[in-house]
Amino acid sequence: MATQHVLLRAWQVSGGHHQDCLGVEGRGGLPGEGPQGQAGRDASLAGGPGSTRLGLWGQDAGLTQVEEADCRAFIRRAAQGDTKLLANLPDQRAALQHRALACLGGPQPRLSASDLLLLGVLVCDMDASSIAAADPHVLQNLRHCPRLTAAQQAALNRLLASGRTILGHPGSWNLEGLQALGPLASYISPGLWMQLQEAVGLDFFRSIVAACRAGQLRQRDARRFVTNFLEAKSKAVSSPSKRDTGQWRPCVRGNITAATLHDDLFLVRYDCGQLESCLGSRVLRDNLDPLLQHPLPAECQQVVKAKLARVYPGGVPEEQLRLIPSLAYLYSLSEIGQWHITSKDTVVTLLAPDGALENQTEAILQKFLDHNGTITGALLVAIGGSRLCWMSPRQIQAIRPSEFRLAGALDISSCPQTRKNVLFDKAREAFASASTTDTYYRFMRPYLGGAPVEELRHLAQANVSMDIDTFTNLNPRVLQSLSVGNVTTLLGPNVGDLQKARSHPIISSWLRSLNRSALSELGLDTGPTGPTSPAHSTTGTPSTTLWTRHQAPTSEGPGSTAPSSGSPPAHLGYLPLAMALPAGLLWLLYGGTPRPSWGHPQGICSMVEDCTAPAPHAGEQGLARGAGRLPRPRCRPQGAWPHPPS
């Protein structure tokens, strides 16, 4: 079946033509997968003429209905996806973990290499003790975790210190081995860095700083590594009198020059104390950009900020503001009040993802508006929808409707409800002149999280067939005011998706407010395993000690170490069976939620770009022998950790 583009809804990806998007059957397979891999995968999935095929499941199929012969194939596919997409679906995430354990025969005291090959990114939810006890192949899995908790970092360091990995004991590590660790190298503790041969450590330091200065690595990740490495170097100083005591020290390394700042070992030669003593005002003023290309530790950033205050007592000038997004988080609102911002380019630079904190957004934008700046559609797109959440209601109201229309669909899902309400009013002002109800709904869809009950009833009467993703972003209080009839009409043919999304907090809360009669009207199960009663798994209740809190994306300031957040896994003995994981979520995990386009409001499924990265899959030598390459859902232009030379 040669389907390349198929109109889909996010919760209706199963069966029929959808199999090409799932990549389970047909000619596509996994992106980057060769004939051997596809043939092997097909063989593992095909258990005979009557066996269940992943691409042919009905919409209500779940993990509990997977035939045992297909269990590992299903989990392997799901484990190659992006589990962050299940951040708001704790029951489904826990069910995925539950089924993965069941595929392994229950909780394992020590995960083997084959276990880890199956689990893939699900290892990112493992607790620290399981990581420390696992086969060394666990390094391949951990490389693809977006963030490790403090306990997981400690477990990683215990594993590395044990010498059980292919790197051997820290004293025998080499440059290629460190580069093969990828982003895990940024979590290596100062204690381990102290055990490395000095030349190896310096070579690796040089490679990381060079990648950071070239824009190939996020400063936040490089800064974490640099901070740990320099702490180890400081501890290695034999004489306590030579260590930085917080007091002013004379410049002993020689004055810092423009040439000095182009040295990738600059931060090794000049610690923060020497930076304070050896960096002159003129060199700072003329070379601020190359200086801030280095991943300065937080202490050194404070030194630079203090020096800038002495050089520019009336506030940092605009031409220099464009160079300091990595320092922006250090400035108070009163200090931002001294800035003069006249260009939207300055605003975009300061509000970049690694720039100012979210709660600095309003102050920075206000300085721009105070100098006759205008919030245009292009500016809104450049800074992203999440920054809208931190604009004041007055600033939002100042956006011209025409500019809001030009901005199109902005993601405001992270906004607090009060901002969603204000943004809905602005969107309605901008799109009220739409020629048809369908056009109006298409434009308003991202902003319906702030819609009042009257608006939703109007849309229901217009038969817009709201998709479940939009429904889960509605105001929870407004949702409680909708009758079963309102919801049925509003969702139209998508009403069946309530069954699959019922573990979502918004839907779960609404369903709990309904009686059995109303649930039956919606076509939902009202028996002992229905949405109003906790269900006990028929496959038993494995221990949950293998799993830890999953990491949901957090917002943190540059240089900060914000704690990871997320939902704890639900008790595995109380998972609704029907929520074990719909087949459609397998595609969501792998390819992401379809986003609306003006031509295709329901989203388009297409194979993602073939961006391969080392991962726990068979075929290529890596940290663990026999490790291979895993097709990644998306390419990222920046953030790739330096790889060992081929």
C-alpha positions in Angstrom: 0.0 0.0 0.0 1.7 3.2 -1.2 0.3 5.7 1.2 2.6 8.7 1.9 0.2 11.3 3.3 -2.9 10.4 5.2 -5.2 12.7 7.1 -5.4 11.6 10.7 -6.6 12.6 14.1 -4.2 12.1 16.9 -6.3 9.6 18.7 -7.5 7.7 15.7 -4.3 6.1 14.3 -5.1 2.4 14.0 -6.0 -0.1 11.3 -6.4 0.2 7.6 -4.4 2.8 5.8 -2.9 3.9 9.1 -0.5 1.0 9.2 1.8 2.9 6.9 2.1 5.7 9.5 2.8 3.1 12.2 5.5 1.6 9.9 4.5 -1.9 10.9 3.5 -3.2 7.5 3.9 -2.0 3.9 6.9 -0.8 2.2 8.1 1.8 4.6 9.0 0.2 7.9 11.0 2.1 10.4 12.9 5.2 9.0 16.4 4.1 8.1 15.6 0.4 8.6 17.1 -1.9 6.0 15.6 -5.0 4.5 17.2 -7.3 7.1 15.8 -5.3 10.0 12.4 -5.1 8.4 12.3 -8.8 7.5 13.4 -9.7 11.1 10.8 -7.4 12.5 8.0 -8.8 10.3 9.1 -12.3 11.2 8.8 -11.5 14.9 5.3 -10.0 14.4 3.9 -12.6 12.1 2.9 -15.6 14.2 0.8 -17.2 11.5 -2.3 -16.4 9.5 -4.4 -15.8 12.6 -1.9 -13.8 14.6 -2.5 -10.2 15.6 -0.7 -7.6 13.5 0.0 -4.3 15.2 -1.1 -2.3 12.2 -4.5 -4.0 12.1 -5.7 -3.3 15.6 -9.1 -1.8 16.2 -9.3 1.5 18.0 -10.1 0.0 21.4 -7.2 -2.5 21.3 -4.7 -2.2 24.1 -1.7 -3.8 25.5 -3.7 -6.3 27.5 -5.0 -7.7 24.2 -1.6 -8.2 22.6 -0.8 -11.8 21.9 2.2 -13.1 23.9 4.1 -13.8 20.7 3.7 -10.2 19.7 4.4 -8.7 23.1 8.1 -8.0 22.7 7.7 -6.6 19.2 5.0 -4.2 20.4 7.0 -3.0 23.4 10.2 -2.7 21.3 8.3 -0.4 18.9 6.7 1.7 21.7 10.0 2.0 23.5 11.7 3.6 20.4 9.3 6.5 20.7 9.1 9.8 22.6 7.5 9.0 26.0 7.4 12.7 26.8 4.2 12.7 24.6 2.6 10.7 27.4 3.4 13.3 30.1 -0.2 14.0 30.7 -1.3 10.4 30.4 0.1 8.8 33.6 -2.1 5.7 33.4 -1.0 5.0 29.8 2.6 5.6 30.6 2.4 3.3 33.6 0.5 0.7 31.6 3.3 0.7 29.0 5.8 0.1 31.8 3.6 -2.6 33.3 3.3 -4.4 30.0 7.1 -4.1 29.4 7.7 -5.8 32.7 5.2 -8.5 31.9 7.0 -9.1 28.6 10.1 -9.7 30.6 8.3 -12.2 32.8 8.0 -9.8 35.7 10.4 -7.5 37.6 14.0 -8.5 37.1 16.7 -8.1 39.8 19.2 -7.3 37.1 18.2 -6.2 33.6 20.2 -8.1 30.9 21.4 -6.7 27.6 18.4 -8.3 25.8 16.0 -6.8 28.4 17.5 -3.4 27.8 17.3 -3.8 24.1 13.6 -4.3 24.4 12.9 -1.5 26.9 14.6 1.3 24.9 13.7 4.7 26.3 11.5 3.1 28.9 14.7 2.8 30.9 14.5 6.5 31.5 11.8 5.7 34.1 13.9 3.2 36.0 14.9 3.9 39.5 18.5 4.4 40.6 19.1 0.9 42.0 17.9 -0.8 38.8 20.2 1.4 36.7 23.2 0.6 38.9 22.5 -3.1 38.8 21.7 -3.4 35.1 23.9 -4.7 32.4 26.4 -2.1 31.2 24.4 -1.8 28.0 22.1 0.5 30.0 24.4 3.3 29.0 23.0 3.1 25.4 19.5 3.5 26.8 20.3 6.4 29.1 21.9 8.3 26.3 18.4 9.1 25.0 16.8 10.2 28.2 16.0 14.0 28.1 17.1 14.4 31.7 18.3 12.3 34.5 17.2 12.8 38.1 19.8 13.3 40.8 19.4 9.7 42.0 19.8 8.4 38.4 22.9 10.5 38.0 24.4 9.0 41.1 23.6 5.5 39.9 25.2 6.3 36.5 28.4 7.4 38.3 28.4 4.3 40.4 28.1 2.2 37.3 30.9 4.1 35.6 33.1 3.9 38.6 32.7 0.1 38.9 34.7 -0.4 35.7 32.0 -2.8 34.4 31.3 -0.7 31.3 33.3 -1.0 28.0 35.2 2.2 29.1 36.8 0.2 31.9 38.0 1.9 35.1 38.1 5.7 35.0 41.9 5.8 35.0 41.9 3.9 31.7 39.3 6.1 29.9 40.3 7.6 26.6 38.9 10.4 24.4 36.9 8.1 22.1 35.2 6.4 25.0 34.2 9.7 26.6 32.9 11.0 23.3 30.9 7.7 22.9 29.1 8.5 26.2 27.4 11.4 24.5 25.3 13.6 26.8 25.9 11.2 29.7 29.4 12.7 30.0 27.9 15.9 31.3 26.7 14.0 34.4 30.1 12.6 35.3 30.9 13.6 38.9 33.9 15.6 39.9 35.2 12.6 41.8 35.4 10.6 38.6 37.0 13.4 36.6 39.8 13.5 39.3 40.7 9.9 38.4 41.2 10.5 34.7 44.6 11.0 33.1 45.0 14.7 32.8 45.7 14.7 29.1 42.6 12.8 28.3 40.4 15.1 30.4 41.9 18.2 28.8 41.4 16.8 25.3 37.7 16.1 26.1 37.2 19.5 27.7 38.7 21.1 24.5 36.3 19.1 22.3 33.2 20.1 24.3 34.0 23.8 24.5 34.8 23.8 20.7 31.4 22.2 20.0 29.6 24.7 22.3 31.4 27.7 20.8 30.4 26.5 17.3 26.8 26.3 18.3 26.7 22.5 18.0 25.9 22.0 21.7 23.5 23.7 24.1 25.3 25.9 26.6 23.2 24.4 29.4 24.5 20.9 28.8 28.1 22.1 28.2 27.9 24.2 31.3 27.0 21.2 33.4 30.0 19.3 32.2 32.4 22.3 32.6 31.2 23.0 36.1 31.8 19.4 37.3 35.2 19.2 35.5 36.5 22.5 36.9 35.3 21.5 40.4 37.4 18.4 40.1 40.4 20.5 38.9 39.9 22.8 41.9 39.8 19.9 44.4 43.0 18.4 42.8 45.0 21.5 43.8 47.4 20.2 46.5 47.7 23.3 48.6 44.5 24.6 50.3 46.0 28.1 50.1 45.9 28.0 46.3 42.2 27.3 46.3 39.7 30.0 45.7 38.6 31.2 49.1 36.2 33.9 47.8 38.8 36.6 48.5 40.3 38.8 45.8 43.5 37.3 44.3 46.1 39.0 42.2 46.2 38.1 38.5 48.9 35.4 38.2 47.9 33.9 34.8 48.5 37.1 32.9 46.0 39.6 31.5 43.3 38.2 29.4 43.4 39.3 25.8 41.3 38.8 22.7 43.6 35.9 21.7 43.2 34.3 25.1 39.4 34.1 24.7 39.8 32.0 21.5 41.5 29.3 23.5 39.2 26.3 24.1 41.0 25.7 27.4 40.5 29.3 28.5 38.3 28.2 31.5 40.9 25.7 32.6 43.6 28.3 32.7 41.5 31.1 34.2 39.1 30.1 37.0 36.4 32.5 38.1 38.8 34.2 40.6 41.4 34.8 37.9 38.6 35.9 35.5 37.8 38.7 38.0 41.4 39.7 38.4 42.7 39.4 34.9 39.8 40.6 32.7 40.1 44.3 31.9 37.1 46.5 31.1 38.2 47.3 27.6 38.8 43.7 26.7 35.4 42.8 28.1 33.6 45.6 26.2 35.3 44.7 22.9 35.2 40.9 23.2 32.0 40.2 25.0 30.7 37.8 22.3 33.7 35.4 22.2 33.8 35.4 26.1 30.1 34.4 26.3 30.6 31.7 23.7 32.3 29.8 26.5 30.0 27.7 28.8 30.8 29.8 31.8 29.9 28.3 35.2 27.3 30.3 37.2 30.0 31.8 39.4 31.9 33.1 36.3 28.7 34.5 34.9 28.2 36.5 38.0 31.7 37.9 37.6 31.0 39.0 34.0 27.6 40.6 35.1 29.3 42.6 37.8 32.0 43.8 35.5 29.4 44.9 32.9 27.7 46.9 35.6 30.9 48.7 36.3 31.5 49.3 32.6 27.9 50.4 32.0 26.6 51.9 35.2 23.5 53.3 33.4 22.5 49.9 32.0 23.8 47.6 29.3 23.5 49.2 25.9 21.3 47.5 23.3 24.2 46.4 21.0 25.6 44.5 24.0 22.2 43.2 25.1 22.1 41.1 22.0 25.2 39.3 23.1 24.1 38.4 26.7 21.1 36.1 26.4 23.0 33.5 28.5 23.3 36.1 31.3 19.8 37.5 31.1 18.4 35.2 33.8 20.7 36.9 36.3 19.1 40.4 35.9 16.4 41.6 38.3 13.3 43.3 37.0 14.7 46.7 38.2 17.9 46.1 36.3 16.0 45.2 33.2 14.2 48.6 33.7 17.5 50.3 32.9 17.7 48.7 29.5 16.9 50.5 26.2 15.3 48.1 23.7 14.3 49.5 20.4 14.7 46.5 18.0 12.6 43.4 17.8 15.8 41.5 17.0 17.0 42.3 20.5 13.7 41.0 22.0 14.0 37.8 20.0 17.6 37.2 21.2 16.8 37.9 24.8 13.7 35.7 24.8 15.3 32.8 23.1 14.8 29.4 24.7 18.2 29.6 26.5 17.8 33.3 27.3 15.7 35.1 29.8 13.5 33.4 32.3 9.8 33.2 31.6 8.9 35.6 34.4 11.2 38.2 32.8 9.2 38.2 29.5 6.8 41.0 30.5 9.6 43.3 31.6 11.7 42.8 28.5 8.7 43.3 26.2 7.6 46.4 28.1 11.0 48.1 27.5 10.4 47.4 23.8 6.9 48.8 23.9 8.0 51.8 25.9 10.3 52.7 22.9 7.4 52.6 20.4 7.9 49.0 19.6 5.0 46.9 18.2 4.3 43.3 18.8 4.0 41.9 15.3 2.9 38.5 14.1 6.5 37.7 13.1 7.7 38.6 16.6 5.1 36.3 18.2 6.1 33.4 16.0 9.8 34.1 16.8 9.4 34.1 20.6 6.9 31.2 20.6 3.5 30.7 22.2 4.8 29.9 25.6 6.1 33.5 26.0 2.5 34.7 25.5 1.7 33.0 28.8 4.0 35.5 30.6 2.8 38.7 28.8 0.5 40.9 30.8 -3.1 41.2 29.8 -2.5 44.8 28.8 0.3 43.7 26.5 -1.8 41.0 24.9 -4.6 43.5 24.4 -2.1 45.8 22.6 -1.5 43.2 19.9 -3.4 44.3 16.7 -5.9 41.7 15.5 -4.2 41.7 12.1 -0.8 40.8 13.6 -2.5 38.1 15.7 -3.9 36.6 12.5 -0.5 36.6 10.9 0.9 34.7 13.9 -1.5 31.9 13.2 -1.6 28.9 15.5 0.6 29.4 18.6 1.0 26.7 21.2 -0.4 28.2 24.5 -1.1 24.9 26.2 1.4 25.7 29.0 -0.4 28.9 29.9 -2.3 29.4 33.1 -6.0 29.5 32.8 -6.2 33.2 33.3 -3.9 33.9 30.3 -5.8 31.4 28.2 -8.9 33.3 28.9 -7.3 36.6 27.8 -5.8 35.0 24.7 -9.1 33.5 23.7 -10.7 37.0 23.7 -7.9 38.3 21.6 -8.2 35.4 19.1 -11.9 35.8 18.9 -11.3 39.5 18.1 -8.8 38.5 15.4 -10.8 35.7 13.7 -14.4 36.8 14.2 -14.6 37.8 10.6 -13.9 34.3 9.3 -16.2 33.5 6.3 -17.5 30.1 7.6 -17.8 28.4 11.0 -15.3 25.7 9.8 -12.7 28.4 9.0 -13.4 30.1 12.4 -13.0 26.9 14.3 -9.8 26.0 12.5 -8.2 29.4 13.4 -9.6 29.4 17.0 -8.7 25.8 17.8 -5.4 26.5 19.6 -7.1 29.1 21.8 -10.2 27.3 22.8 -8.6 26.5 26.2 -9.9 29.9 27.3 -13.4 29.5 25.7 -16.5 30.1 27.9 -19.3 27.5 28.0 -21.4 29.5 25.6 -18.7 29.4 22.9 -18.4 25.6 23.2 -22.2 25.1 23.0 -22.2 27.3 19.9 -19.5 25.2 18.3 -21.4 22.0 19.2 -24.5 23.3 17.4 -22.3 24.0 14.4 -21.1 20.3 14.2 -17.4 21.1 14.2 -16.4 17.6 15.4 -13.8 18.7 17.9 -10.7 16.4 18.1 -9.8 14.9 21.5 -6.5 16.8 21.7 -8.4 20.1 21.6 -11.0 18.7 24.0 -8.4 17.9 26.7 -7.1 21.5 26.6 -10.5 23.0 27.5 -11.0 24.8 30.7 -11.8 22.1 33.3 -14.4 24.3 35.0 -16.1 25.0 31.8 -16.1 21.4 30.9 -18.0 20.6 34.1 -20.8 22.8 32.8 -21.2 20.9 29.6 -23.9 18.2 29.5 -23.4 14.8 28.0 -25.4 15.9 25.1 -23.2 18.9 24.6 -20.1 16.8 24.6 -21.5 14.2 22.3 -22.5 16.8 19.8 -19.2 18.7 20.2 -17.0 15.7 19.6 -19.3 14.2 16.9 -17.6 11.1 15.4 -14.7 11.6 17.8 -16.8 10.8 20.9 -15.4 7.3 20.9 -11.9 8.7 21.7 -13.1 9.5 25.2 -12.6 5.8 26.0 -8.9 5.9 25.0 -8.2 9.3 26.6 -10.1 8.8 29.8 -6.9 8.7 32.0 -6.2 12.3 30.9 -6.7 14.4 34.1 -9.2 16.7 32.4 -11.3 13.9 31.0 -11.0 11.7 34.1 -12.3 14.5 36.3 -15.3 15.1 34.0 -16.1 11.4 33.8 -16.1 11.0 37.6 -18.8 13.6 37.7 -21.1 11.5 35.6 -23.5 8.7 36.6 -23.6 5.3 35.1 -26.5 6.3 32.8 -24.5 9.1 31.3 -21.5 6.9 30.9 -23.6 4.4 29.0 -24.9 7.2 26.8 -21.3 8.0 25.9 -20.7 4.3 25.1 -18.2 3.9 28.0 -17.9 0.8 30.1 -19.7 1.1 33.4 -18.7 -2.3 34.8 -16.2 -2.9 37.6 -13.3 -1.9 35.2 -15.1 1.2 33.9 -14.0 4.8 34.4 -15.9 5.2 37.6 -14.2 2.2 39.3 -10.5 1.3 39.6 -9.6 -1.8 37.6 -7.4 -4.6 38.6 -5.0 -6.0 36.0 -5.7 -9.5 34.9 -1.9 -10.0 34.4 -1.1 -9.5 38.0 0.5 -6.7 39.9 4.2 -6.5 39.4 6.3 -4.5 41.8 6.7 -0.9 40.8 10.0 -0.5 42.4 11.8 -0.8 39.1 10.3 2.5 37.9 10.9 6.1 39.1 9.2 9.4 38.4 9.3 10.2 34.7 10.9 13.4 33.6 8.4 15.9 32.1 9.9 18.9 30.3 10.6 21.6 32.8 11.4 25.3 32.3 14.6 26.2 33.9 16.9 29.2 33.7 20.2 28.9 32.0 22.8 27.7 34.4 20.2 26.4 36.9 19.7 22.9 37.9 16.0 22.7 38.1 14.6 19.5 39.6 12.8 17.2 37.2 9.1 17.0 37.5 6.5 14.6 36.3 3.7 12.3 37.4 4.5 9.3 39.5 3.5 6.1 37.9 0.0 4.9 38.8 -0.2 1.8 41.0 0.0 -0.9 38.4 -2.7 -2.9 40.1 -5.3 -0.2 39.5 -4.9 0.5 35.8 -8.1 0.6 33.7 -7.7 -2.2 31.2 -9.0 -0.3 28.3 -6.4 2.4 28.9 -3.5 0.0 28.7 -2.3 1.9 25.5 -4.4 2.3 22.4 -2.7 1.4 19.2 -2.9 5.0 18.1 -0.5 6.0 20.8 2.1 3.8 19.4 2.2 6.2 16.4 2.0 9.2 18.8 5.1 7.9 20.7 7.0 7.4 17.5 6.0 10.3 15.3 4.4 12.9 17.6 1.1 14.5 17.7 -0.1 15.8 14.4 -0.3 19.6 14.3 -3.0 21.4 12.4 -2.1 23.2 9.1 -4.4 25.6 7.5 -4.9 23.3 4.6 -5.3 20.2 6.7 -6.7 21.0 10.1 -6.7 17.4 11.2 -3.0 16.9 10.7 -1.0 14.9 8.2 0.8 11.7 8.8 4.1 11.4 6.9 7.3 9.6 7.5 9.7 11.8 9.5 13.2 12.7 8.3 15.6 9.9 8.7 17.7 11.2 11.6 19.6 8.3 13.0 21.4 8.3 16.3 23.2 5.7 18.3 20.6 3.8 20.4 19.8 0.4 21.9 19.2 -1.5 18.7 21.2 -4.2 17.0 23.8 -3.5 14.4 26.5 -1.0 15.3 29.4 -1.0 17.9 28.9 1.7 20.5 29.3 1.9 24.3 28.1 -1.7 24.5 29.2 -4.1 21.9 26.5 -4.9 19.4 24.6 -1.7 20.0 23.2 0.0 16.9 21.3 2.9 15.5 17.7 3.9 16.4 15.7 6.2 14.0 14.9 9.3 16.0 11.5 11.0 15.6 12.9 14.4 14.8 16.2 16.1 13.8 17.5 18.8 16.1 19.7 21.4 14.5 21.6 21.9 17.7 22.3 19.9 20.8 24.2 17.0 19.2 27.0 15.8 21.5 30.4 15.5 19.8 30.9 12.0 18.4 34.1 10.1 18.3 35.9 10.5 14.9 35.2 7.8 12.4 
